Amino acid sequence: MDVAHSALAGPVEIVGAGLLGTSVALACRRAGLEVVLSDTSREHVRTATGLGAGRAATPQDQPQLIVVAVPPDQLGTVIADVLDRRGGVVTDVGSVKGAPLAAVADHPHVERYVGSHPMAGSERSGPLAASEALFDGRPWAVTPHARADAAAIRLVEALARICGAVPVTLPPDEHDRAVARISHVPHLMAALTAARLTDAPQAHLALSGQGVRDVTRVAAGDPALYGQIVAGNAKAVAALLTEVRAELDALIAAVSAGDRTGLEALLDRGVTGTRQIPGKHGGPARPTGSVFVSVPDHPGELARLFADAGEIGVNIEDVHIDHDPGRPVGLVELVVDRDRAEHLVASLESRGWVTHR
Amino acid sequence: MDVAHSALAGPVEIVGAGLLGTSVALACRRAGLEVVLSDTSREHVRTATGLGAGRAATPQDQPQLIVVAVPPDQLGTVIADVLDRRGGVVTDVGSVKGAPLAAVADHPHVERYVGSHPMAGSERSGPLAASEALFDGRPWAVTPHARADAAAIRLVEALARICGAVPVTLPPDEHDRAVARISHVPHLMAALTAARLTDAPQAHLALSGQGVRDVTRVAAGDPALYGQIVAGNAKAVAALLTEVRAELDALIAAVSAGDRTGLEALLDRGVTGTRQIPGKHGGPARPTGSVFVSVPDHPGELARLFADAGEIGVNIEDVHIDHDPGRPVGLVELVVDRDRAEHLVASLESRGWVTHR
């Protein structure tokens, strides 16, 4: 194979110039790499090259790395085709890793294929939605199989880093079990919860707070795309859903029987589970607290609040705005390190802001 | 009864000076009403009066309105006791409305009781966590029963408005079915999802994105409190969970059989459900879009971003910050009206910001 070094020097070929493919292309261009692009849609290639994502690929190109960024159902076929046509290392950016690997497991050049999966996306699609910054700071799973070439693995890890992401290396089947648990099953649970709202009277829905909005948010995603993703990871998803059903049965029994101990046992397990999620950037989760600030609804007040928070020196982890254009005051929730919340409240109050925790 | 006018003139008695009770007291004080406080904890009364929430109640007080703000398990007993001792209108602020009403249904003065439920809270508890602004802009359910006095209903609606909330009037059993659907079942679904994380390997959890964080966030709430709430609304919750189980069974069958149509049918219902949730302030939900902005990690940059967004004139509905203190650039997600997103991107880019959608 053609990879002498672990360092990614290019050229990089992108097969499939949609949102993800074009974003990888732009991130590689940002790093100064030569990028060539192909897509069954000439329009996509024209748009992506117009954005500065590289030039159209030719059969004579000799890419060091080929990134396959096509819909889940087509991954196996396209990866096999690229292994036939090109001599470089091949990766893909699909959400499920076992199925495409199985499709090329008997390919004579399978050692040049290492799957990967950047944990980033957008509600939009197509090259116009692409961004060189899409992967900045995100985890990027790299999933070597037993026969993968060591240099090929290092090259795909280098791609993740060049795109600004943090490579997380784990076997394909373990990746699929992981995303079933931290992505696919949560998505399906959100859909099951949201499905209960379809026939609710408007007067009931008027009582909706932030909780139900958070629980159901991801369920707004494209059913056709998530159908492909879940179907491609059916075994791991079904195993977890069967666990959910057993615990749901126990929950229904506890609620129906007035068994407070059984009910609290599940709620306790839920609290423990939320604490397992690491901090946004891989460190241990730090306990956070919320500070609510009443903000007058004129331009510049939000800017003044953030200027004051910056001067106070408390790092803001997240923000939620509850803002009604018809009311004179909006409510801004600042999420900060729990130990710093009291200091922020006191300092903001001393600057004239109305706050509460 | 002693209520000549629908207008709330005071005095207002607060029974239970915890987070909710003291917040109601502070909001009433903000409106200039006389407030008296009682609690089984003298410490709570001392703290609340020290915060300016009113003075300690005496047996000679003749409150126009008594607000019972004690834990769910004690509501029925305390409401009955207050109806015995006082002549004014009585309400409570518990999360479930059928159970306390059933406890006082045969009370000779039940016409003076009208339950209510402000849709606001905090992860903290106790009078020190209270705020006069806790209810600003939130829905506040008012739940009259068949024998409730019309003037008493108007008085409780007036309390909601004086506290800055938006009264939503509906019968107690309908309220309980509504909160089962838009609050209690979403909470339990979040707990079931989070419970799946308890024995996950750290390498799997490292791939966690915003989705699983959102779906599970509410499951971090106090198990003892949510146990009381769910147990108090067992019938409505169990009915909905039984619906969930039927749909989960169908989902497991579809995933296991590779039935893409069945799978997409559930995902479609989920999308429909998310669209049922009204806009934050009761209007129809408007479609939103996200704009991502790379923000250099020095003080003042976030303030500059909001100042620019304010000048551009695009209303920011929500904000998420993905910010790592160790990296030079953070990513800020601005959630705006979908039709305004392109304008915001173009205008921010023209001011030198690096953005993507």
Interface residues (C-beta under 8 A of the other chain):
Chain A: M119 A120 S122 E123 R124 A129 A130 S131 E132 A133 L134 D136 G137 R138 P139 A141 V168 L170 E174 H175 R177 A178 V179 R181 I182 S183 V185 P186 H187 L188 M189 A190 A191 L192 T193 A194 A195 R196 L197 T198 A200 P201 Q202 A203 H204 L205 A206 L207 S208 G209 G211 V212 R213 D214 V215 T216 R217 V218 A219 A220 G221 P223 A224 Y226 G227 V230 A231 A234 V237 A238 L240 L241 T242 E243 V244 R245 E247 L248 D249 L251 I252 V255 S256 G258 R260 L263 E264 L266 L267 D268 R269 G270 V271 T272 G273 T274 R275 Q276 I277 P278 K280 H281 G282 G289 S290 F292 S294 P299 G300 L302 A303 R304 L305 F306 A307 A309 G310 E311 G313 N315 I316 E317 D318 V319 H320 I321 D322 H323 D324 P325 G326 R327 V329 L331 V354 T355 H356 R357
Chain B: M119 A120 S122 E123 R124 A129 A130 S131 E132 A133 L134 D136 G137 R138 P139 A141 V168 L170 E174 H175 R177 A178 V179 R181 I182 S183 V185 P186 H187 L188 M189 A190 A191 L192 T193 A194 A195 R196 L197 T198 A200 P201 Q202 A203 H204 L205 A206 L207 S208 G209 G211 V212 R213 D214 V215 T216 R217 V218 A219 A220 G221 P223 A224 Y226 G227 V230 A231 A234 V237 A238 L240 L241 T242 E243 V244 R245 E247 L248 D249 L251 I252 V255 S256 G258 R260 L263 E264 L266 L267 D268 R269 G270 V271 T272 G273 T274 R275 Q276 I277 P278 K280 H281 G282 G289 S290 F292 S294 P299 G300 L302 A303 R304 L305 F306 A307 A309 G310 E311 G313 N315 I316 E317 D318 V319 H320 I321 D322 H323 D324 P325 G326 R327 V329 L331 V354 T355 H356 R357
